[in-house]
Structure formats: C-alpha cells, structure tokens
C-alpha cells in the first residue's frame, strides 16, 4: 500500500506544497466536487493532478 499512496497527496500536503491554509484547499476540493482517489481510514488521498486544479481555483 505504501507504493500506491506514495504518488497520492492529502489535502494538507497539497496546502503545504501551495503554501496556502488547509481550509482553503479543503474548501476548493469540496467546491470543485473532487472525489478522493483513495481512502485509508479517515484520510483522503488525491492524485497529483488535483493540485493543479486546486491551484487554478485559488487564483
């Protein structure tokens, strides 16, 4: 499972990469209707292309 999730990012990791607050990223994901690529427990993991969609919506 480690290799499967190593290519995926949580909302917190996306926020850290974009240098924006977690709440803004989570709201953007919800507004865009993006579904998680994978779930592990309560954590949602998103594909790397999600970061570009979120970044575009934050502008």
PyMOL commands that place a pseudoatom at each C-alpha (Angstrom):
pseudoatom trace, name=CA, resn=UNK, resi=1, chain=A, elem=C, hetatm=0, pos=[0.000, 0.000, 0.000]
pseudoatom trace, name=CA, resn=UNK, resi=2, chain=A, elem=C, hetatm=0, pos=[2.938, 2.357, 0.592]
pseudoatom trace, name=CA, resn=UNK, resi=3, chain=A, elem=C, hetatm=0, pos=[3.790, 2.479, -3.103]
pseudoatom trace, name=CA, resn=UNK, resi=4, chain=A, elem=C, hetatm=0, pos=[0.173, 3.110, -4.046]
pseudoatom trace, name=CA, resn=UNK, resi=5, chain=A, elem=C, hetatm=0, pos=[-0.164, 6.115, -1.720]
pseudoatom trace, name=CA, resn=UNK, resi=6, chain=A, elem=C, hetatm=0, pos=[3.336, 7.499, -2.324]
pseudoatom trace, name=CA, resn=UNK, resi=7, chain=A, elem=C, hetatm=0, pos=[2.069, 9.095, -5.561]
pseudoatom trace, name=CA, resn=UNK, resi=8, chain=A, elem=C, hetatm=0, pos=[-1.017, 10.489, -3.812]
pseudoatom trace, name=CA, resn=UNK, resi=9, chain=A, elem=C, hetatm=0, pos=[-1.348, 13.565, -1.610]
pseudoatom trace, name=CA, resn=UNK, resi=10, chain=A, elem=C, hetatm=0, pos=[-3.623, 14.557, 1.252]
pseudoatom trace, name=CA, resn=UNK, resi=11, chain=A, elem=C, hetatm=0, pos=[-5.319, 17.951, 1.348]
pseudoatom trace, name=CA, resn=UNK, resi=12, chain=A, elem=C, hetatm=0, pos=[-2.754, 19.009, 3.954]
pseudoatom trace, name=CA, resn=UNK, resi=13, chain=A, elem=C, hetatm=0, pos=[0.142, 18.046, 1.700]
pseudoatom trace, name=CA, resn=UNK, resi=14, chain=A, elem=C, hetatm=0, pos=[-1.411, 19.965, -1.195]
pseudoatom trace, name=CA, resn=UNK, resi=15, chain=A, elem=C, hetatm=0, pos=[-1.836, 23.004, 1.050]
pseudoatom trace, name=CA, resn=UNK, resi=16, chain=A, elem=C, hetatm=0, pos=[1.779, 22.785, 2.176]
pseudoatom trace, name=CA, resn=UNK, resi=17, chain=A, elem=C, hetatm=0, pos=[3.018, 22.493, -1.425]
pseudoatom trace, name=CA, resn=UNK, resi=18, chain=A, elem=C, hetatm=0, pos=[0.964, 25.515, -2.498]
pseudoatom trace, name=CA, resn=UNK, resi=19, chain=A, elem=C, hetatm=0, pos=[1.773, 27.488, 0.692]
pseudoatom trace, name=CA, resn=UNK, resi=20, chain=A, elem=C, hetatm=0, pos=[-1.895, 28.163, 1.473]
pseudoatom trace, name=CA, resn=UNK, resi=21, chain=A, elem=C, hetatm=0, pos=[-4.037, 27.313, 4.511]
pseudoatom trace, name=CA, resn=UNK, resi=22, chain=A, elem=C, hetatm=0, pos=[-5.521, 23.807, 4.750]
pseudoatom trace, name=CA, resn=UNK, resi=23, chain=A, elem=C, hetatm=0, pos=[-9.047, 25.225, 4.988]
pseudoatom trace, name=CA, resn=UNK, resi=24, chain=A, elem=C, hetatm=0, pos=[-8.751, 26.941, 1.597]
pseudoatom trace, name=CA, resn=UNK, resi=25, chain=A, elem=C, hetatm=0, pos=[-7.609, 23.717, -0.060]
pseudoatom trace, name=CA, resn=UNK, resi=26, chain=A, elem=C, hetatm=0, pos=[-10.355, 21.659, 1.570]
pseudoatom trace, name=CA, resn=UNK, resi=27, chain=A, elem=C, hetatm=0, pos=[-12.977, 24.227, 0.516]
pseudoatom trace, name=CA, resn=UNK, resi=28, chain=A, elem=C, hetatm=0, pos=[-11.635, 24.277, -3.059]
pseudoatom trace, name=CA, resn=UNK, resi=29, chain=A, elem=C, hetatm=0, pos=[-11.741, 20.467, -3.217]
pseudoatom trace, name=CA, resn=UNK, resi=30, chain=A, elem=C, hetatm=0, pos=[-15.317, 20.493, -1.956]
pseudoatom trace, name=CA, resn=UNK, resi=31, chain=A, elem=C, hetatm=0, pos=[-16.394, 23.314, -4.327]
pseudoatom trace, name=CA, resn=UNK, resi=32, chain=A, elem=C, hetatm=0, pos=[-14.830, 21.541, -7.313]
pseudoatom trace, name=CA, resn=UNK, resi=33, chain=A, elem=C, hetatm=0, pos=[-16.524, 18.276, -6.333]
pseudoatom trace, name=CA, resn=UNK, resi=34, chain=A, elem=C, hetatm=0, pos=[-13.266, 16.324, -6.433]
pseudoatom trace, name=CA, resn=UNK, resi=35, chain=A, elem=C, hetatm=0, pos=[-13.583, 12.792, -5.099]
pseudoatom trace, name=CA, resn=UNK, resi=36, chain=A, elem=C, hetatm=0, pos=[-10.598, 11.180, -3.362]
pseudoatom trace, name=CA, resn=UNK, resi=37, chain=A, elem=C, hetatm=0, pos=[-8.562, 8.735, -5.398]
pseudoatom trace, name=CA, resn=UNK, resi=38, chain=A, elem=C, hetatm=0, pos=[-8.025, 6.554, -2.333]
pseudoatom trace, name=CA, resn=UNK, resi=39, chain=A, elem=C, hetatm=0, pos=[-9.064, 6.407, 1.302]
pseudoatom trace, name=CA, resn=UNK, resi=40, chain=A, elem=C, hetatm=0, pos=[-7.130, 4.976, 4.203]
pseudoatom trace, name=CA, resn=UNK, resi=41, chain=A, elem=C, hetatm=0, pos=[-9.052, 5.224, 7.429]
pseudoatom trace, name=CA, resn=UNK, resi=42, chain=A, elem=C, hetatm=0, pos=[-10.336, 8.784, 7.676]
pseudoatom trace, name=CA, resn=UNK, resi=43, chain=A, elem=C, hetatm=0, pos=[-7.639, 10.187, 5.359]
pseudoatom trace, name=CA, resn=UNK, resi=44, chain=A, elem=C, hetatm=0, pos=[-8.485, 11.083, 1.780]
pseudoatom trace, name=CA, resn=UNK, resi=45, chain=A, elem=C, hetatm=0, pos=[-5.737, 10.852, -0.823]
pseudoatom trace, name=CA, resn=UNK, resi=46, chain=A, elem=C, hetatm=0, pos=[-5.842, 12.770, -4.078]
pseudoatom trace, name=CA, resn=UNK, resi=47, chain=A, elem=C, hetatm=0, pos=[-3.931, 12.348, -7.344]
pseudoatom trace, name=CA, resn=UNK, resi=48, chain=A, elem=C, hetatm=0, pos=[-1.217, 14.866, -8.219]
pseudoatom trace, name=CA, resn=UNK, resi=49, chain=A, elem=C, hetatm=0, pos=[-3.382, 16.448, -10.935]
pseudoatom trace, name=CA, resn=UNK, resi=50, chain=A, elem=C, hetatm=0, pos=[-5.736, 17.563, -8.161]
pseudoatom trace, name=CA, resn=UNK, resi=51, chain=A, elem=C, hetatm=0, pos=[-3.081, 20.028, -7.046]
pseudoatom trace, name=CA, resn=UNK, resi=52, chain=A, elem=C, hetatm=0, pos=[-3.169, 21.826, -10.402]
pseudoatom trace, name=CA, resn=UNK, resi=53, chain=A, elem=C, hetatm=0, pos=[-6.975, 22.049, -10.335]
pseudoatom trace, name=CA, resn=UNK, resi=54, chain=A, elem=C, hetatm=0, pos=[-6.936, 23.413, -6.779]
pseudoatom trace, name=CA, resn=UNK, resi=55, chain=A, elem=C, hetatm=0, pos=[-4.162, 25.890, -7.623]
pseudoatom trace, name=CA, resn=UNK, resi=56, chain=A, elem=C, hetatm=0, pos=[-6.166, 27.206, -10.592]
pseudoatom trace, name=CA, resn=UNK, resi=57, chain=A, elem=C, hetatm=0, pos=[-9.292, 27.625, -8.479]
pseudoatom trace, name=CA, resn=UNK, resi=58, chain=A, elem=C, hetatm=0, pos=[-7.435, 29.581, -5.782]
pseudoatom trace, name=CA, resn=UNK, resi=59, chain=A, elem=C, hetatm=0, pos=[-6.409, 32.327, -8.203]
for i in range(1, 59): cmd.bond("trace and resi %d" % i, "trace and resi %d" % (i + 1))
show_as sticks, trace
zoom trace
